[in-house]
Amino acid sequence: MDVGAGICCNVCMLATEARRRGGVSRAARLTPLERAVAAMRAARGRWSRTTPAERQAIGRRLVEARRRRVPLMAASEWVAQQPPQACDRCGSLDVRPYRAHPLETHKAPLWRCRRHATAPAASYVCLAYRRPVEMSRSGRS
């Protein structure tokens, strides 16, 4: 038989469109457990091709990304009219209002002392994030 346009091979004789639909319908028939097992096997297959040194380097980068923290952005002006509260973390009364997230401008502020005025970079940094001027380090922005 001749392998024509749209046919993947002589063995299965499935058209390209039929193969595409088959993948979608098969995934729809799988249970969440079966999908999790398939994803785990794919991940193990990818990790099996890396060297121990590469795995260590990737692990270090992942831990650093998880631990990296950035300064919180100051809250809007309307918050300054509210009475200050104690620090959410330590209870200190020397606090300033900060945004819970850069995009949440009209949400209740986080009251934090200078020591606790940071957030995990992975969840806080977005396009609207601006590093506060007073907290930026020399040589970094």
C-alpha positions in Angstrom: 0.0 0.0 0.0 1.1 3.5 -0.7 1.4 5.9 2.2 -0.6 8.9 1.0 -1.1 12.4 2.3 -2.8 12.4 5.7 -2.0 8.7 6.4 0.6 8.2 9.2 1.9 4.7 8.1 1.0 1.4 6.4 0.7 -0.3 9.8 -2.0 1.6 11.4 -3.6 3.2 8.4 -5.0 6.1 10.4 -5.5 9.5 8.9 -3.7 12.4 10.7 -7.1 13.8 11.8 -8.2 10.5 13.2 -5.0 10.2 15.2 -5.5 13.7 16.6 -9.1 12.9 17.6 -8.0 9.6 19.2 -5.6 11.3 21.5 -8.3 13.7 22.8 -10.9 11.0 23.2 -8.4 8.7 24.9 -7.5 11.4 27.4 -11.2 12.0 28.1 -11.7 8.3 28.9 -8.8 8.2 31.4 -9.5 8.6 35.1 -7.5 11.3 37.0 -5.4 8.5 38.5 -4.5 7.1 35.1 -3.6 10.6 33.9 -1.4 11.2 36.9 0.4 7.9 36.4 1.0 8.7 32.7 2.4 12.2 33.7 4.6 10.6 36.3 6.0 8.1 33.8 6.7 10.9 31.3 8.4 12.9 34.0 10.5 9.9 35.1 11.5 9.4 31.4 12.6 13.0 31.1 14.6 12.9 34.4 16.2 9.6 33.5 18.1 11.3 30.7 19.8 13.8 33.0 23.0 13.4 34.9 23.1 13.6 38.7 25.0 16.9 38.4 22.3 18.4 36.2 19.6 17.2 38.7 21.4 18.8 41.6 21.8 22.1 39.7 18.1 22.1 38.7 17.1 21.3 42.3 19.2 24.2 43.7 17.6 26.6 41.2 14.1 25.4 42.2 14.9 25.9 45.9 16.4 29.3 45.3 13.3 30.4 43.3 11.0 29.1 46.1 13.0 31.0 48.8 13.5 34.3 46.8 11.5 37.1 48.3 10.8 40.6 47.0 9.7 43.8 48.8 6.0 44.5 49.1 4.5 47.5 47.3 3.1 50.3 49.4 -0.7 50.5 49.6 -2.8 53.3 48.0 -3.2 56.6 49.6 -6.7 55.9 50.9 -5.3 53.3 53.3 -3.2 55.9 55.1 -6.5 57.3 56.5 -7.2 54.1 58.3 -5.8 53.5 61.8 -2.7 51.3 61.7 -2.9 47.8 63.0 -0.2 45.5 64.4 2.1 43.6 62.1 0.4 40.5 60.6 3.5 38.4 61.4 5.1 39.6 64.7 2.6 42.0 66.3 4.9 45.0 66.1 3.2 48.4 66.1 5.8 50.1 63.9 4.0 49.2 60.7 3.2 50.5 57.2 0.4 49.4 54.9 1.3 47.3 51.8 -0.6 45.7 48.9 -1.5 42.1 49.3 -0.7 41.7 45.6 0.4 44.4 43.0 -2.9 44.1 41.1 -5.1 44.3 44.2 -5.2 48.0 44.7 -8.6 48.3 46.4 -8.3 45.4 48.8 -7.6 45.6 52.5 -3.9 46.2 53.0 -1.3 44.0 54.7 0.1 45.7 57.8 3.7 44.7 58.1 6.8 46.0 59.9 10.0 46.7 58.0 11.3 43.2 58.8 8.3 41.3 57.4 7.6 43.6 54.4 8.5 40.9 51.8 6.6 38.3 49.8 7.6 35.2 47.8 8.7 36.3 44.3 6.9 33.4 42.6 3.5 34.6 43.7 4.0 38.4 44.0 6.0 39.5 41.0 3.8 40.3 37.9 3.7 42.9 35.2 2.3 45.5 37.6 5.1 44.9 40.2 7.4 47.9 40.8 10.2 47.4 43.4 9.8 50.2 46.0 12.4 52.9 45.6 13.5 53.0 49.3 14.1 49.3 49.3 15.9 48.9 46.0 19.6 47.9 46.4 22.4 49.7 44.7 23.1 48.3 41.3 19.7 46.5 41.1 16.3 47.7 40.0 
